Amino acid sequence: MIIRPATAADAPDMVTLLNAIIEAGGTTAHQTLFDETTMLEHYIESDGLISCLVAEIEEVVLGFQWLRWAKPEQDGVPDDWAIIASFVANRAAGKGVGQHLFKATRTAASQAGVAAIDATIRADNTPGLRYYSGLGFVDYDRLTGLALSDGTIVDRIRKRFDISVSS
């Protein structure tokens, strides 16, 4: 498995991967399908980007992980924190892709001077909650009764990973 920075050339594969997750439902707050332009803007070249990494085997992207600096007014966390998002192809779930991605993301966070990483996950996303807990993220807050774009009401669990303690 190769972990490397995402490039614009990865956008089509990342779109395919993320759109399959969105279409399956239940594990991401995203409900609108992505195209290459939105993938570039939202993940690969986003404002405040610390890292956007892909995991690939034999030139097939099996997952990606994104980390950006927190925006306190938007994210409700201090400005020395980062926000993470992780996506792994359904066919690669449970095969260590996320573990490999986080090892590299954690290094990037430490090098950037991030104090803590926030992962805010839908409360009904059992695999996502298990993944972040397995990495050492701990619960610190719960957001209740949030509406998704289709009107579905969900809670979100906020987890944090302290870089200074864990590095």
N, C-alpha and C positions, 0 to 999 in steps of 0.2 A: 504494500500500500504506500502510495506517495501522498504526502501532505505538502501543499504548496499554496502560494498566494493565488487567489482567483484573478483572472484577467478578463477583459472584454470578450475574448474568444470563448470563455467558459459560459457566457450568458445563456446561449441556447440550451445547453445541458442542465444548467441550474434552473432555468424556467421549466423545463420538462419535469425535473425532479420535484420542485416546489408545487407546481400545478397538480401533479398526481396526489400530493399530500392534501392540498386544498380540496380537490374533488372527492377524496375519500372522506373528508370531514372529521371533526372531533378532536384533532390534535394541534390545531393552529388557530390563532385568532384571525389570520388572513382568510377572507372569504372571496375576494376578487382575484381572478386569475392574473398572473403576471405575463408581461411580454418582455422582450429583450431590453427595451428602453427603461421600463420600470425596474427591472432587475439591476441594471447598471446604476440607476439613480438611487434605489433603495438600499442595495447591498454592496455592490462592487466598488462604486465610487461615491459613497454617501458622505455627507458632511460629518466631520468628527471621527472619521474612520480610524480605527487602530489596526484592525486586520480583518480580512475576509479570506478565509482559507477553504480550499477544496480538498477532498480525499478522493483519490482515484486509484483504480486498479486496471491495468491494461488500457489506459487512456479513457476509461469510463468513469464519469463523476458519480460517486456513490453517496456523497454528502457534502455539506458545506456549513461553515460556522462563521458568524459575523460578530464583530466586537466594535462598538463605537463609544466615544466619550458620552457620558450622561449629560443631558440638558435638564438642570434642576427644575426649571419651571414646567417642563413637559413630563419628566420622568419621576419627579418627587424624591430624588436622591441627591446626595452631595455631588459637586462637580468633579471630584477626584475619583468618582466611581465610573464604571463602564456598564453598558447594556449588552447582553449576549442574546443571540438567536442561533438555534441549531436545527438542521434539517438533514435527515438521512433517508435515502430511498427505502421504500417499504421492503424491497427484496434484500436489503443489506442490514436491516434492523437486527440488533443483538450480535453483530459480528465484530464489534470493536471499533467501528468507524468513528463513532462519537468520542470514544476514549482517546484515540489517536489525534483527532481534531483538537480536543481540549488540551492535551499536552502542549501542542504548539500554540494554541490561543493563550494559555496560561503564561507561557514564556513571553509572548508578545505583550501581554498585560503587564507583566513584571517589568519588562524593559521600558515600557511607556510610563511607568510610575503610577499605575492604577492602584488605588487602595482596596477596592472591593468590586466584585462583579455582581450585577443584579440579573437574575433570570425570573421573569414574571410569566407564569405558565397557567393556562386554563386549569381550573380545579378538576375538570373531568378528563384531563389528559394524563391518565395513569402512567403510560410509558415515559412521558416527558418528566413527570415528577420523580419517577424512579431513577431515570437517567441522571438528573441533576443531583439528587440525593446521593447517588452512588459516587459522584465526583467529589462529594464533600460539601455541597451547598446546603445551607440550613435555612429553614423557614424563619422569616422575620416579620411578615405582614400578610394580611388577606384582604383583597379588594372584593367587596360583595356587590352583587346585582348589577354587573356591567353589561351593557347591550352590545352585541356584535352588530355588524352592518345589516344583517337580516332581521334584527330585532330579538334574536335569541339572547336570553339573559344567562350569564355565567359568572361564577366567581373566579378570581385569579389568585393564585398563591405566589407570593413574592419570596424568592430564595436569594441568599447572598453567599458569596465565596470571598473570604478575606485573603487578599494576596499577601500582605505583609506577614500574616500568621502562617500561611501555608507554603510560602516559597522557600 
